[in-house]
């Protein structure tokens, strides 16, 4: 098996950066959080997830925390920015969540935006690539890291990625951006389980192109080297407004559980790889 090599620049950390104000609400995007594609006043585009969304504010917390882990693991993922929802747009007639037969509006002003890596109206973004094109993806090794992270942090959903053409090279290559981290830690449940049957689809596609055993072994070593101080520091960037009373302490205990899982991670990953058929 051969892995295509190319230069991939990991996006910078923007946690704690000044919030980007929404200029224009463009359209809804599919998904349980009922997010929106928005244009910011910085002339960039974002998938905005709002406080009060149907999946709950815990998914915002999960999203931001896992993003900080991905930066440390050098996994390609769109930069996250805090998003400011101005008062004139907060009352927009189309900005609401639908839950059953009820409509509710976003809460507060500070929300979360995943920066779209290309202009969404001018450049193609693929949420799926056929098997014959996977060998053209520069950073397939990131999927092995994501498998390890998903086991460690109990990702209770299928892995999601978007694919865009790598504009820095002449021949046809793609970059895979890992997206949508809201359902780590069991989503709103904030628990950690060993569930080896979750989210196999994309991993099974990638397995034919990379040496998953070797790459996951390397990823396990990297995850095990993450210090307790780093795990705690990553949580400090999460806005207090996103936590309900008592939840920050509860999230702190969840981080402690992550720390306890680091020594047993090799066994957990081996079990998952066996489930994949290695």
Beta strands, then each sheet from edge to edge (+ up, - down):
strand 1: 20-28
strand 2: 36-40
strand 3: 45-49
strand 4: 80-84
strand 5: 97-99
strand 6: 102-104
strand 7: 110-115
strand 8: 160-165
strand 9: 174-179
sheet 1: 1+ 2- 3+ 7- 4+ 1+
sheet 2: 5+ 6-
sheet 3: 8+ 9-
end
